């Protein structure tokens, strides 16, 4: 025991180490030290003037005159000048599990707003939680998309046992998640939730959009409203993964996630392949007309209306968007996501709609991943192979979403 205890303490200190923690501690104890000033300058270079840890946040600016902070579209805390410098800082506490939006005015010049995630405790690495194992990059050449090359990664939780079939979680734009040190913290979140038994033991497959030579296939794969991508998963990628790992084939045990065009892709897979997927995590979804060809092919803009006029499918959906999301020639991301929410409600789907004030940003989706994944997998019983999802009575009692022109006089 005398030799084990120091090792355990050392492991705990490693798990707890986070640059933001150190910065916040220095901000309280020695804000005018040379070390802190150098670190504050680094925040401005590398973190766009903001850094946080588990609800505590630090904002930084370099300005000859007092800078001002707008936070969540309201005046933020006042900056304090560091002695003998033009460096300023402001500290505050913010709600975790969501994103926040800030803009700093420096020497009278207003900077564009920035969205940032406020991660909660389940998004940070813990000493007592065993990490999963990430595969090397796997390169796949498709036949369904002839000549297309796709990279993908497989993440296997520490709790996986080949003698027991695991659930499956498929993630679009996987190149952004196949990195434990990435700002989205997905792999850490999966470790924590699996360890806490809030989600089942699941093989996670993170897939990047494909390319044919120099041609990028992302929109064709993701924004097209048909079953092609579902077949690509079923007959190629997941088929290869199933050859390596023991994976359940029932839709009850499969979830799929994406953001932007990857979000509509995730919904499309579940819509066209309900026998294999029933849980959807849709983030800033592109339910717009990108691949619409009038008179020839439907686009994602059809989904809100398709939902209302089609028999209800057995899909559970977490839907997320924000008021400052995109507005362009393809459509309105905020309005289409509101339409999706109202259509899901009208047909009494088991869904949850979360609404923020951000732009076309991954910040809110990343921060709320622990809550969203727990909600999507709630009630999961490995002894079952199916469940008929029903709308939460609390949601049924709520009104439809309505739009007010809040940004206009």
Secondary structure, DSSP 8 states (H G I E B T S, - for coil): -HHHHHHHHHHHHHHH--HHHHHHHHHHH-TTSHHHHHHHHHHHHHSTTEEEETTEEEEEEE-SS--EEEETTEE----EE-TTSSEEEEEEE--SSEEEEEEEEETTEE---EEEEE--GGGS--TTS---EE---EEEE-TTTTT-EEEEEEEE-TT--TTS-BEEEEEESGGGTS-TTSTT-HHHHHHHHHHTTSS--EEEEEE---EETTEE-HHHHHH--SSHHHHHIIIIIHHHHHHHS-B--SGGGEEEEEETHHHHHHHHHHHH-TTT--EEEEES---SSTT-BTTTB--GGGHHHHHHHS---S-EEEEEEETT--EETTEEHHHHHHHHHHHHHHTT-EEEEEEES--S-SHHHHHTHHHHHHHHTTT--TT-S-------HHHHTS-------TT--
